[in-house]
Amino acid sequence: MADPKINGINIPPAIDPAARPKGVPVQIPPAGGAFRDVLRTAQAPSVQQPLKFSAHAQQRLESRNIRLTSDDVAKMNAMADKAAAKGAKQSLFMMRDVAMVVSIQNRTVITAVDQNSMKENVFTNIDSAAILD
């Protein structure tokens, strides 16, 4: 069976109106728009949420007496935005003598490690690293 057509354009099954629940309209990009413009609009990042700190990360910061200033957090947010723009999912942020694993997708600091705890430590499940000053 051939893919369904709307106005002579093949519609993939994922957006086939017959496969959609009733009452859900099919969105078709307006004619004449450049593909680049449509793609840019679809991928335009919304205003990024500020980073959150998981309970685990908060515990690590407190137990290791790690203090972050509002300037530090602002730099981390800016770096998370850059990492997201490059497609990172989990990143290791190095800031002075502190290493933090950050979920870029969830905008969450997962854990924090001070310099003494970093020795002979292996960071896994990361796809990027960023060094902040």
Residue pairs with C-beta under 8 A, 6 or more apart in sequence:
2 10
3 10
3 11
3 12
3 13
3 16
4 10
4 11
4 16
4 17
4 18
5 11
6 17
6 26
6 28
7 28
9 28
11 17
11 26
13 19
15 26
17 26
20 26
29 38
45 81
45 84
45 85
48 77
48 80
48 81
48 84
48 107
49 107
50 73
50 77
50 107
51 73
51 76
51 77
51 80
51 102
51 107
51 108
51 109
52 106
52 107
52 108
52 109
53 61
53 108
53 109
54 108
54 109
54 110
54 111
56 110
56 111
57 100
57 108
57 109
57 110
57 111
57 112
60 66
60 111
60 112
60 113
61 67
61 68
61 112
64 112
64 113
64 114
64 117
65 114
66 98
66 112
66 114
68 76
72 95
72 132
75 95
75 132
75 133
76 93
76 95
76 100
76 102
76 109
76 132
79 91
79 93
79 130
79 132
80 91
80 102
80 104
80 107
82 130
83 91
83 102
83 104
83 128
83 130
84 104
84 105
86 128
88 104
88 127
88 128
89 103
89 104
89 105
89 127
90 101
90 102
90 103
90 104
90 105
90 110
90 125
90 126
90 127
90 128
91 101
91 102
91 104
91 126
91 127
91 128
91 129
91 130
92 99
92 100
92 101
92 102
92 123
92 126
92 128
92 129
92 130
93 99
93 100
93 101
93 102
93 129
93 130
93 132
94 129
94 130
94 131
94 132
95 131
95 132
95 133
96 133
97 114
97 115
98 112
98 113
98 114
98 115
99 112
99 113
99 118
99 123
100 109
100 110
100 111
100 112
100 113
101 109
101 110
101 111
101 123
101 125
101 126
102 108
102 109
102 110
103 109
103 110
104 128
113 121
